[in-house]
Amino acid sequence: FYHAGFLGKNTAHQDYHSPNMVRVSGDPTNVRDLTRFELSARQEVWDLLEVLRNEAGLKDAYILATAPQVGARESRQVNGLYTLTGDDVTGGRKFADAVARGSWWIDIHCPLGHTYPVHLCVRTCPRREKCPFWAAEHERMYADQKATEAPQDDWYDIPYGCLVPKGGVNVLVAGRSISATHEAMAGARVMGTCLAIGEAAGVAAAMAAAGDGVVANVDVPELRRRLTEQGALV
């Protein structure tokens, strides 16, 4: 299971909990792996329920709902007018064409899906036998979790250029498919940031449609003004 503490990683509601407790590994661009994800993750949910029913106060616990599909933290991304980097995240970089903010750290999970004793994919991985990914990439990895953190009480900007694919005309990209390196995507992929990027993409798309239809020609200062008017932080 992803997290051993039932109350440690969850959303608490009045009469139910939404725990973040199962994790699978593989290639989210491979249809066979996607099928395996769906089957194994849902089986783990039932296995987890049996474990929880043996805990005090949970003998009558039941499954209310599961996610409609397995969510991938990262897969393919576009090559945009700008590519967000890990240094942008850890340095809290600001951009003149910023359309959203992020504050989550570079949270790269173990590519093999391991939880204990490892959670993060960093150079100081505690596993005795290192995986092929670590062997190939460890020299460019962050040393430890502290090195992956964004500045305290600050944020990094998501520039409009990350939403605009190079060579694209009438396409905008939002969420975890924006133009970003592996490291930067590990910070920008979280829900709050993706929601903010989605709002920016929606307003920009409307502006482009009302203009010449070319997303690269959107008036970014006006886009930022409209987002601010709607209550967005840019």
Buried (B, 14 or more C-beta within 10 A) or exposed (E): BBBEEBEEBBEEEEEBBEBEBBBBBBEBEEEEBBEBBBEBBBEBBEEBEEEBEEEEEEEEBEEEEEEEEBEBBBEEBBEBBBBBBBEBBBEBBEBEBBBBBBBBBBBBBBBBEBBEEBBBBBBEBEEEEEBEBBEEBBEEBBEEBEBBBBEEEEBBBBBBBBBBBEEBEEEBBBBBBBBBBBBBBBBBBBEEBBBBBBBBBEBBBEBBEEEEEEBBEBEBEEBBEBBEEEEBEB
